[in-house]
């Protein structure tokens, strides 16, 4: 299965970032209102096997969404893996789209996020622009998350 990766450094601790993961369904629609109209669990509550649905916002085609299943959860490695099961990239010619993220602590104030995207189908071999756009979207989204966590430190720390 083809794979592409992306890494970025955040100015927050790995533990701080990982603590925010459980609140992602509430946070991402707040920080990306144009891209994400809503995000919620429709099965489970964040444990392995949970299913979430993300309905995309006004910049996306009307009615677009993605259902994803949590297929990997390794808290000891600070790693989470989601597989698209309906909508999203599967409507764009891909037969499989699996997104994994891992947090690597650098020190008490910084961490590195490592993203791995595995896919089947589609035509990414001839479309570097799509991969570059995906990496830019990841960078933008997680920079906004970094800002949100810094601005809301007390709230996020209290719920961790």
N, CA, C and O of each residue as an XYZ file, in Angstrom:
640
protein
N       0.849     -1.172      0.000
C       0.000      0.000      0.000
C       0.899      1.241      0.000
O       1.822      1.324      0.810
N       0.647      2.212     -0.898
C       1.450      3.445     -0.914
C       1.271      4.233      0.381
O       0.231      4.167      1.036
N       2.314      4.977      0.726
C       2.343      5.743      1.972
C       3.006      7.091      1.704
O       3.935      7.189      0.902
N       2.514      8.138      2.390
C       3.290      9.362      2.476
C       3.265      9.837      3.914
O       2.345      9.518      4.668
N       4.278     10.603      4.290
C       4.441     11.029      5.674
C       4.606     12.545      5.733
O       4.893     13.207      4.736
N       4.414     13.056      6.930
C       4.607     14.479      7.191
C       4.972     14.622      8.660
O       4.411     13.930      9.509
N       5.901     15.507      8.962
C       6.285     15.785     10.346
C       6.271     17.285     10.573
O       6.525     18.080      9.667
N       5.968     17.647     11.811
C       6.020     19.053     12.195
C       6.267     19.158     13.691
O       5.911     18.267     14.462
N       6.876     20.251     14.080
C       7.154     20.502     15.485
C       6.142     21.503     16.024
O       5.787     22.473     15.353
N       5.680     21.249     17.257
C       4.756     22.168     17.929
C       5.423     22.721     19.180
O       6.248     22.049     19.799
N       5.067     23.937     19.549
C       5.605     24.569     20.740
C       4.786     24.271     21.983
O       4.544     25.162     22.798
N       4.359     23.028     22.133
C       3.670     22.558     23.334
C       4.235     21.181     23.664
O       4.783     20.504     22.794
N       4.101     20.778     24.897
C       4.647     19.477     25.286
C       3.842     18.343     24.653
O       2.668     18.504     24.321
N       4.486     17.216     24.496
C       3.801     16.040     23.967
C       2.661     15.609     24.859
O       1.599     15.224     24.369
N       2.867     15.669     26.171
C       1.816     15.291     27.126
C       0.618     16.226     26.993
O      -0.528     15.782     27.056
N       0.877     17.495     26.814
C      -0.191     18.489     26.663
C      -0.999     18.236     25.395
O      -2.229     18.272     25.403
N      -0.275     17.978     24.305
C      -0.964     17.669     23.060
C      -1.799     16.399     23.215
O      -2.972     16.378     22.843
N      -1.204     15.347     23.760
C      -1.911     14.067     23.889
C      -3.158     14.214     24.764
O      -4.181     13.589     24.484
N      -3.087     15.024     25.810
C      -4.250     15.249     26.678
C      -5.394     15.899     25.904
O      -6.561     15.698     26.238
N      -5.067     16.672     24.876
C      -6.107     17.353     24.100
C      -6.789     16.425     23.096
O      -7.855     16.756     22.576
N      -6.191     15.275     22.819
C      -6.725     14.380     21.793
C      -8.155     13.958     22.113
O      -8.982     13.835     21.209
N      -8.447     13.739     23.374
C      -9.796     13.272     23.730
C     -10.870     14.336     23.481
O     -12.053     14.004     23.398
N     -10.483     15.590     23.361
C     -11.428     16.683     23.120
C     -11.467     17.131     21.666
O     -12.046     18.172     21.356
N     -10.859     16.356     20.769
C     -10.724     16.813     19.385
C     -12.057     17.054     18.693
O     -12.141     17.935     17.838
N     -13.096     16.307     19.029
C     -14.379     16.486     18.339
C     -15.014     17.850     18.667
O     -15.786     18.383     17.870
N     -14.692     18.398     19.816
C     -15.188     19.734     20.174
C     -14.249     20.835     19.681
O     -14.698     21.916     19.300
N     -12.954     20.556     19.691
C     -11.965     21.585     19.385
C     -11.853     21.877     17.891
O     -11.845     23.044     17.499
N     -11.766     20.859     17.057
C     -11.523     21.116     15.632
C     -12.614     21.942     14.959
O     -12.274     22.807     14.153
N     -13.911     21.735     15.237
C     -14.903     22.647     14.637
C     -14.742     24.103     15.108
O     -15.089     25.030     14.376
N     -14.218     24.305     16.328
C     -13.990     25.666     16.825
C     -12.841     26.336     16.096
O     -12.930     27.511     15.738
N     -11.760     25.597     15.873
C     -10.572     26.221     15.298
C     -10.577     26.219     13.767
O      -9.811     26.954     13.142
N     -11.439     25.394     13.162
C     -11.540     25.316     11.698
C     -13.000     25.438     11.253
O     -13.504     24.539     10.580
N     -13.691     26.525     11.610
C     -15.126     26.612     11.323
C     -15.470     26.623      9.835
O     -16.564     26.199      9.464
N     -14.587     27.086      8.990
C     -14.861     27.090      7.550
C     -14.735     25.686      6.961
O     -15.423     25.346      5.998
N     -13.855     24.875      7.543
C     -13.600     23.544      7.012
C     -14.446     22.456      7.671
O     -14.833     21.487      7.019
N     -14.733     22.619      8.967
C     -15.446     21.572      9.719
C     -16.695     22.160     10.361
O     -16.611     22.997     11.260
N     -17.851     21.711      9.888
C     -19.117     22.171     10.467
C     -19.390     21.459     11.793
O     -19.837     22.079     12.758
N     -19.118     20.159     11.831
C     -19.321     19.403     13.074
C     -18.487     18.136     13.030
O     -18.106     17.647     11.966
N     -18.216     17.624     14.225
C     -17.470     16.382     14.380
C     -17.999     15.721     15.647
O     -17.990     16.321     16.721
N     -18.463     14.472     15.511
C     -18.996     13.802     16.704
C     -18.864     12.287     16.549
O     -18.756     11.756     15.444
N     -18.877     11.626     17.683
C     -18.868     10.167     17.680
C     -20.284      9.667     17.439
O     -21.235     10.158     18.047
N     -20.420      8.690     16.552
C     -21.722      8.066     16.316
C     -21.722      6.633     16.832
O     -22.761      5.973     16.861
N     -20.563      6.167     17.234
C     -20.423      4.858     17.870
C     -19.226      4.957     18.797
O     -18.146      5.367     18.369
N     -19.397      4.592     20.049
C     -18.309      4.698     21.006
C     -18.085      6.136     21.433
O     -18.854      7.041     21.108
N     -16.976      6.314     22.189
C     -16.664      7.645     22.715
C     -15.169      7.927     22.673
O     -14.656      8.711     23.473
N     -14.468      7.286     21.736
C     -13.037      7.533     21.619
C     -12.182      6.322     21.920
O     -10.956      6.384     21.825
N     -12.819      5.218     22.284
C     -12.064      3.989     22.497
C     -11.888      3.265     21.157
O     -12.544      3.605     20.172
N     -11.009      2.277     21.128
C     -10.772      1.505     19.912
C     -12.097      1.005     19.342
O     -12.931      0.482     20.081
N     -12.295      1.161     18.050
C     -13.530      0.758     17.390
C     -14.566      1.862     17.285
O     -15.580      1.694     16.607
N     -14.328      2.987     17.944
C     -15.264      4.117     17.858
C     -15.336      4.623     16.424
O     -14.381      4.507     15.656
N     -16.495      5.189     16.080
C     -16.700      5.772     14.752
C     -17.113      7.226     14.949
O     -17.997      7.537     15.747
N     -16.453      8.106     14.203
C     -16.815      9.522     14.243
C     -17.231      9.949     12.844
O     -16.808      9.378     11.839
N     -18.070     10.969     12.817
C     -18.465     11.561     11.544
C     -18.081     13.036     11.584
O     -18.350     13.746     12.553
N     -17.456     13.465     10.517
C     -17.090     14.866     10.357
C     -17.870     15.402      9.171
O     -17.755     14.897      8.054
N     -18.657     16.422      9.425
C     -19.375     17.108      8.348
C     -18.572     18.362      8.035
O     -18.248     19.157      8.918
N     -18.257     18.515      6.740
C     -17.393     19.605      6.344
C     -18.164     20.909      6.223
O     -19.369     20.924      5.973
N     -17.436     22.002      6.408
C     -18.021     23.333      6.458
C     -18.265     23.956      5.105
O     -18.219     23.284      4.075
N     -18.530     25.277      5.122
C     -18.969     25.982      3.918
C     -17.969     26.007      2.764
O     -18.378     26.225      1.623
N     -16.681     25.795      3.009
C     -15.719     25.805      1.902
C     -15.710     24.478      1.140
O     -15.115     24.383      0.066
N     -16.363     23.460      1.689
C     -16.425     22.142      1.045
C     -17.734     22.020      0.266
O     -18.685     22.761      0.516
N     -17.773     21.085     -0.672
C     -19.044     20.857     -1.377
C     -20.165     20.521     -0.391
O     -19.944     19.810      0.590
N     -21.347     21.027     -0.654
C     -22.486     20.825      0.233
C     -22.725     19.337      0.478
O     -22.718     18.527     -0.450
N     -22.935     19.002      1.740
C     -23.236     17.630      2.123
C     -22.019     16.725      2.246
O     -22.176     15.529      2.490
N     -20.818     17.254      2.085
C     -19.641     16.389      2.170
C     -19.318     16.057      3.628
O     -19.504     16.869      4.533
N     -18.836     14.850      3.812
C     -18.557     14.331      5.148
C     -17.555     13.185      5.031
O     -17.223     12.730      3.936
N     -17.089     12.736      6.190
C     -16.281     11.526      6.254
C     -16.628     10.793      7.546
O     -16.742     11.404      8.609
N     -16.793      9.482      7.442
C     -16.918      8.615      8.615
C     -15.594      7.897      8.760
O     -15.053      7.354      7.797
N     -15.075      7.904      9.996
C     -13.789      7.272     10.276
C     -13.920      6.367     11.498
O     -14.638      6.672     12.450
N     -13.210      5.256     11.441
C     -13.199      4.303     12.541
C     -11.827      4.333     13.198
O     -10.803      4.328     12.515
N     -11.812      4.366     14.521
C     -10.567      4.333     15.281
C     -10.049      2.892     15.265
O     -10.586      2.023     15.953
N      -9.009      2.651     14.479
C      -8.498      1.289     14.282
C      -7.187      1.034     15.017
O      -6.725     -0.105     15.080
N      -6.590      2.072     15.569
C      -5.351      1.911     16.322
C      -5.275      2.944     17.414
O      -5.463      4.135     17.166
N      -5.000      2.497     18.624
C      -4.870      3.397     19.765
C      -3.793      2.829     20.672
O      -3.978      1.792     21.307
N      -2.662      3.527     20.723
C      -1.533      3.090     21.530
C      -1.112      4.231     22.453
O      -0.172      4.963     22.142
N      -1.798      4.389     23.583
C      -1.469      5.508     24.478
C      -0.012      5.509     24.934
O       0.582      6.573     25.103
N       0.574      4.314     25.135
C       1.967      4.254     25.574
C       2.929      4.810     24.520
O       4.008      5.295     24.859
N       2.540      4.741     23.241
C       3.352      5.289     22.151
C       2.805      6.624     21.654
O       3.340      7.196     20.705
N       1.743      7.126     22.288
C       1.080      8.373     21.900
C       0.728      8.361     20.410
O       1.030      9.298     19.670
N       0.084      7.274     19.999
C      -0.232      7.060     18.600
C      -1.707      6.707     18.433
O      -2.262      5.928     19.208
N      -2.331      7.287     17.416
C      -3.732      7.026     17.105
C      -3.868      6.855     15.585
O      -3.224      7.561     14.810
N      -4.726      5.896     15.172
C      -4.905      5.609     13.749
C      -6.390      5.545     13.418
O      -7.163      4.853     14.082
N      -6.772      6.284     12.373
C      -8.143      6.331     11.894
C      -8.204      5.806     10.459
O      -7.332      6.110      9.645
N      -9.236      5.016     10.153
C      -9.467      4.533      8.792
C     -10.786      5.112      8.304
O     -11.808      5.011      8.983
N     -10.756      5.719      7.119
C     -11.993      6.225      6.535
C     -12.834      5.026      6.099
O     -12.339      4.097      5.461
N     -14.122      5.071      6.459
C     -15.008      3.961      6.100
C     -16.150      4.409      5.185
O     -16.855      3.576      4.614
N     -16.331      5.724      5.049
C     -17.377      6.253      4.163
C     -17.093      7.725      3.915
O     -16.610      8.427      4.804
N     -17.393      8.196      2.707
C     -17.206      9.604      2.383
C     -15.734      9.961      2.242
O     -14.900      9.101      1.959
N     -15.425     11.234      2.441
C     -14.039     11.705      2.416
C     -13.281     11.309      1.167
O     -13.775     11.472      0.051
N     -12.087     10.790      1.356
C     -11.233     10.380      0.236
C     -11.822      9.206     -0.535
O     -11.491      8.998     -1.702
N     -12.690      8.445      0.111
C     -13.294      7.298     -0.564
C     -14.215      7.744     -1.697
O     -14.498      6.960     -2.603
N     -14.683      8.979     -1.659
C     -15.503      9.515     -2.756
C     -14.639     10.121     -3.858
O     -15.145     10.552     -4.895
N     -13.329     10.147     -3.619
C     -12.394     10.745     -4.582
C     -11.573      9.679     -5.310
O     -10.512      9.980     -5.858
N     -12.054      8.445     -5.319
C     -11.382      7.396     -6.070
C     -10.454      6.509     -5.269
O      -9.844      5.593     -5.821
N     -10.335      6.767     -3.966
C      -9.496      5.921     -3.126
C     -10.334      4.780     -2.566
O     -11.502      4.974     -2.227
N      -9.746      3.596     -2.467
C     -10.452      2.468     -1.870
C     -10.068      2.302     -0.400
O     -10.745      1.597      0.348
N      -8.987      2.948      0.004
C      -8.545      2.897      1.400
C      -7.793      4.188      1.708
O      -7.002      4.672      0.898
N      -8.059      4.743      2.908
C      -7.353      5.932      3.377
C      -7.214      5.783      4.886
O      -8.205      5.855      5.613
N      -5.993      5.576      5.358
C      -5.719      5.366      6.780
C      -4.746      6.445      7.239
O      -3.693      6.648      6.635
N      -5.112      7.133      8.315
C      -4.356      8.279      8.822
C      -3.882      7.964     10.238
O      -4.695      7.737     11.134
N      -2.571      7.953     10.435
C      -2.003      7.723     11.768
C      -1.227      8.954     12.203
O      -0.564      9.602     11.394
N      -1.315      9.268     13.487
C      -0.500     10.352     14.041
C       0.158      9.864     15.316
O      -0.441      9.150     16.120
N       1.394     10.266     15.477
C       2.157      9.915     16.668
C       2.811     11.169     17.213
O       3.289     12.016     16.458
N       2.827     11.277     18.527
C       3.444     12.406     19.205
C       4.782     11.942     19.772
O       4.866     10.906     20.431
N       5.823     12.722     19.506
C       7.147     12.427     20.049
C       7.571     13.643     20.869
O       7.717     14.742     20.334
N       7.766     13.438     22.160
C       8.187     14.531     23.032
C       9.614     14.940     22.686
O      10.487     14.096     22.487
N       9.834     16.245     22.620
C      11.180     16.770     22.413
C      11.743     17.235     23.756
O      12.868     16.895     24.123
N      10.951     18.007     24.470
C      11.278     18.432     25.832
C       9.968     18.854     26.498
O       8.895     18.511     26.002
N      10.032     19.578     27.592
C       8.815     19.960     28.323
C       7.980     21.018     27.611
O       6.852     21.289     28.022
N       8.510     21.614     26.560
C       7.787     22.686     25.874
C       7.563     22.427     24.386
O       6.914     23.231     23.717
N       8.084     21.327     23.858
C       7.966     21.057     22.429
C       7.718     19.573     22.175
O       8.114     18.703     22.951
N       7.046     19.324     21.053
C       6.868     17.948     20.607
C       6.878     17.927     19.084
O       6.759     18.960     18.425
N       7.020     16.743     18.559
C       6.968     16.549     17.119
C       5.762     15.674     16.822
O       5.531     14.676     17.505
N       4.994     16.043     15.806
C       3.901     15.207     15.325
C       4.368     14.518     14.057
O       4.911     15.146     13.148
N       4.143     13.209     14.017
C       4.487     12.420     12.834
C       3.195     11.851     12.274
O       2.469     11.134     12.964
N       2.917     12.174     11.022
C       1.718     11.699     10.351
C       2.110     10.695      9.269
O       3.085     10.892      8.544
N       1.344      9.630      9.174
C       1.529      8.644      8.121
C       0.171      8.400      7.482
O      -0.799      8.083      8.169
N       0.108      8.546      6.180
C      -1.136      8.310      5.443
C      -0.888      7.151      4.483
O      -0.033      7.228      3.600
N      -1.655      6.074      4.674
C      -1.610      4.924      3.775
C      -2.879      4.964      2.937
O      -3.953      5.298      3.437
N      -2.749      4.620      1.661
C      -3.914      4.698      0.792
C      -3.818      3.637     -0.302
O      -2.738      3.133     -0.608
N      -4.943      3.320     -0.868
C      -5.049      2.489     -2.066
C      -5.979      3.198     -3.021
O      -6.880      3.929     -2.610
N      -5.753      2.975     -4.295
C      -6.580      3.626     -5.297
C      -6.137      5.060     -5.493
O      -5.057      5.458     -5.058
N      -6.967      5.811     -6.137
C      -6.621      7.199     -6.423
C      -5.441      7.261     -7.371
O      -5.001      6.236     -7.893
N      -4.941      8.432     -7.590
C      -3.841      8.608     -8.528
C      -2.807      9.558     -7.939
O      -2.392     10.514     -8.594
N      -2.388      9.295     -6.694
C      -1.423     10.186     -6.052
C      -0.033     10.083     -6.662
O       0.751     11.027     -6.568
N       0.287      8.948     -7.288
C       1.606      8.816     -7.901
C       1.827      9.887     -8.959
O       2.960     10.307     -9.193
N       0.761     10.324     -9.593
C       0.857     11.345    -10.625
C       0.292     12.684    -10.156
O      -0.027     13.541    -10.981
N       0.167     12.872     -8.854
C      -0.458     14.081     -8.341
C       0.239     14.546     -7.078
O      -0.344     14.499     -5.995
N       1.479     14.993     -7.202
C       2.223     15.513     -6.056
C       1.493     16.689     -5.420
O       1.609     16.907     -4.214
N       0.741     17.450     -6.214
C       0.011     18.592     -5.674
C      -0.955     18.185     -4.588
O      -1.118     18.910     -3.607
N      -1.605     17.034     -4.741
C      -2.564     16.563     -3.736
C      -1.852     16.252     -2.423
O      -2.343     16.595     -1.348
N      -0.702     15.606     -2.515
C       0.076     15.288     -1.307
C       0.534     16.581     -0.641
O       0.426     16.720      0.578
N       1.042     17.526     -1.425
C       1.481     18.810     -0.872
C       0.324     19.551     -0.210
O       0.490     20.129      0.864
N      -0.846     19.537     -0.844
C      -2.025     20.189     -0.254
C      -2.419     19.513      1.058
O      -2.795     20.195      2.011
N      -2.340     18.195      1.119
C      -2.667     17.473      2.351
C      -1.695     17.856      3.461
O      -2.111     18.088      4.596
N      -0.419     17.923      3.147
C       0.590     18.309      4.143
C       0.371     19.749      4.616
O       0.503     20.037      5.805
N       0.040     20.650      3.692
C      -0.239     22.045      4.067
C      -1.460     22.131      4.969
O      -1.473     22.903      5.928
N      -2.489     21.338      4.664
C      -3.703     21.323      5.495
C      -3.379     20.799      6.897
O      -3.861     21.348      7.887
N      -2.572     19.751      6.986
C      -2.178     19.226      8.294
C      -1.414     20.280      9.088
O      -1.687     20.494     10.269
N      -0.465     20.932      8.441
C       0.330     21.956      9.121
C      -0.570     23.087      9.610
O      -0.466     23.503     10.764
N      -1.440     23.581      8.756
C      -2.340     24.675      9.140
C      -3.240     24.259     10.296
O      -3.384     25.007     11.263
N      -3.845     23.087     10.212
C      -4.777     22.619     11.243
C      -4.089     22.468     12.593
O      -4.630     22.880     13.619
N      -2.911     21.883     12.595
C      -2.254     21.634     13.870
C      -1.535     22.863     14.406
O      -1.251     22.918     15.603
N      -1.228     23.848     13.571
C      -0.754     25.151     14.072
C      -1.908     25.856     14.790
O      -1.713     26.466     15.841
N      -3.098     25.767     14.220
C      -4.266     26.355     14.885
C      -4.557     25.646     16.202
O      -4.926     26.289     17.185
N      -4.395     24.330     16.228
C      -4.572     23.593     17.479
C      -3.533     24.034     18.505
O      -3.861     24.223     19.676
N      -2.305     24.196     18.083
C      -1.238     24.669     18.971
C      -1.618     26.017     19.581
O      -1.499     26.207     20.792
N      -2.078     26.957     18.742
C      -2.497     28.274     19.232
C      -3.644     28.141     20.225
O      -3.635     28.776     21.279
N      -4.627     27.317     19.887
C      -5.777     27.118     20.759
C      -5.332     26.580     22.122
O      -5.778     27.068     23.161
N      -4.463     25.588     22.115
C      -4.007     25.001     23.375
C      -3.219     26.002     24.209
O      -3.333     26.013     25.434
N      -2.430     26.833     23.564
C      -1.678     27.857     24.306
C      -2.627     28.896     24.913
O      -2.427     29.338     26.044
N      -3.660     29.283     24.156
C      -4.602     30.299     24.641
C      -5.547     29.745     25.697
O      -6.038     30.502     26.534
N      -5.807     28.474     25.678
C      -6.761     27.853     26.597
C      -6.085     26.856     27.527
O      -6.651     25.812     27.851
N      -4.890     27.180     27.946
C      -4.082     26.267     28.748
C      -4.797     25.809     30.016
O      -4.804     24.617     30.320
N      -5.385     26.718     30.743
C      -6.036     26.342     32.010
C      -7.196     25.399     31.776
O      -7.355     24.427     32.515
N      -8.010     25.660     30.769
C      -9.180     24.820     30.497
C      -8.771     23.425     30.071
O      -9.314     22.442     30.574
N      -7.820     23.323     29.151
C      -7.408     22.013     28.649
C      -6.697     21.231     29.736
O      -6.920     20.029     29.881
N      -5.838     21.900     30.508
C      -5.116     21.223     31.578
C      -6.107     20.712     32.633
O      -5.915     19.631     33.188
N      -7.159     21.482     32.909
C      -8.135     21.077     33.929
C      -8.900     19.839     33.517
O      -9.320     19.064     34.377
N      -9.093     19.631     32.216
C      -9.855     18.461     31.764
C      -8.954     17.260     31.479
O      -9.448     16.157     31.245
N      -7.661     17.464     31.498
C      -6.725     16.372     31.161
C      -6.651     15.332     32.259
O      -5.914     14.354     32.134
